[in-house]
Amino acid sequence: MNINIENLVRENIRQLKPYSSARQEFSGDADILLDANENPFGSPLNVNYNRYPDPNQTELKKMLSEINHISPDHIAVENGSDMLIDHICRIFCIPGKDNIIVLPPTFTMYEVAAYTNGNEVREVPLDQDFKMNTQKILSVADENTKVIFLCSPNNPTANNMNRDEMEKLINQFNGIVVVDEAYNSFSNQKSFIPDLPKFKNLIVLQTLSKAWGLAGLRVGIAYTSTLIAGYLNKVKTPYNLNVASQQFAIEALAQTDKVNAWISETKEQRNILSEALKSFDFVETVFPSETNFILVRVKDADRLYHYLISKKIIVRNQSHKVLLANCLRISIGTPDENKQLIDVLKKF
Ligand SMILES: *Cc1c(COP(=O)(O)O)cnc(C)c1O
């Protein structure tokens, strides 16, 4: 499909002259920084946070670029992928006119971002096996549908979308397709990042919040064309990612061995916990998982949910969502936490 991405971008965003920060206008080595009205003495803390962060996140992007074999101008980083989702809606969707498509049950930030921006949300629910229906999605899309959000592996159903179907949709849809890979490292499906050159309309989202263990630092990443990355960088606030987030993210990204070991352990625990859950007579279905959580259907989700709260164990009640009657979503904990959960469930 010969799709013109530039034409999909809102006129006001195309025209926008981004804020130019002091640190962006000058890059090089300087001895005296009198350009940004900072406190020159330091900060009251032991660590000096008195200087603004690198607005271009150069080191961080270089690191991400090496890990994912893609050049830094294909990357945008934000305070969590939540913020990228928000910006994607704002770049492509005209308030009061355009719409997005989501595939419930799925991550709800997509619709929150669209509603915040004054956009209609069209829902094309997954089928009973949590599979996407490409034909139905395409038939619901019209000329005002600008973005389709695919979450794979999907939160909260824990399964991957079918890769051929995803490719078909990206090829046939005349707008932007976002593939949210927040849980990709726990799955056997390969990332869409290497396929970016094939698709002009694709944005791949990843995050350091899940497998990488940095939820508290808020680092989300978009991998996409240089054109779309350019727009994501254009609409961001100048110093969007703070000094600590950039610095610690860089340090963490050098420790892939540690993270890979946690991923293996999580997968192992996923098997153990799944098997244990299947043994309880109040459990109806333990859905297969490609993520770091397990979706489970029980006889009475509300009762079990409140029982667990009374034992100081918090899981996510998904019962109110389409297709998820009596379903709970349980994040996989440490071996000890999972054992405690199982012990508590034995007394239910
Ligand atoms: C957790 C989650 C995110 C949020 O990531 P942040 O980078 O922490 O904002 C994005 N997408 C999905 C599907 C998630 O489950």
Ligand as a Chemical Component Dictionary entry (heavy atoms), coordinates in Angstrom:
data_LIG
# 
_chem_comp.id                   LIG 
_chem_comp.type                 NON-POLYMER 
_chem_comp.pdbx_formal_charge   0 
_chem_comp.three_letter_code    LIG 
# 
loop_
_chem_comp_atom.comp_id 
_chem_comp_atom.atom_id 
_chem_comp_atom.alt_atom_id 
_chem_comp_atom.type_symbol 
_chem_comp_atom.charge 
_chem_comp_atom.model_Cartn_x 
_chem_comp_atom.model_Cartn_y 
_chem_comp_atom.model_Cartn_z 
_chem_comp_atom.pdbx_ordinal 
LIG C1 C1 C 0 2.383 -1.776 31.597 1  
LIG C2 C2 C 0 1.992 -1.512 30.200 2  
LIG C3 C3 C 0 2.395 -0.357 29.542 3  
LIG C4 C4 C 0 2.885 0.823  30.336 4  
LIG O1 O1 O 0 4.165 1.007  30.249 5  
LIG P1 P1 P 0 4.865 2.285  30.927 6  
LIG O2 O2 O 0 6.079 2.382  30.099 7  
LIG O3 O3 O 0 5.091 1.922  32.347 8  
LIG O4 O4 O 0 3.950 3.461  30.774 9  
LIG C5 C5 C 0 2.146 -0.214 28.190 10 
LIG N1 N1 N 0 1.451 -1.156 27.530 11 
LIG C6 C6 C 0 0.998 -2.257 28.143 12 
LIG C7 C7 C 0 0.240 -3.260 27.376 13 
LIG C8 C8 C 0 1.235 -2.456 29.504 14 
LIG O5 O5 O 0 0.737 -3.534 30.102 15 
# 
loop_
_chem_comp_bond.comp_id 
_chem_comp_bond.atom_id_1 
_chem_comp_bond.atom_id_2 
_chem_comp_bond.value_order 
_chem_comp_bond.pdbx_ordinal 
LIG C1 C2 SING 1  
LIG C2 C3 SING 2  
LIG C2 C8 DOUB 3  
LIG C3 C4 SING 4  
LIG C3 C5 DOUB 5  
LIG C4 O1 SING 6  
LIG O1 P1 SING 7  
LIG P1 O2 DOUB 8  
LIG P1 O3 SING 9  
LIG P1 O4 SING 10 
LIG C5 N1 SING 11 
LIG N1 C6 DOUB 12 
LIG C6 C7 SING 13 
LIG C6 C8 SING 14 
LIG C8 O5 SING 15 
# 
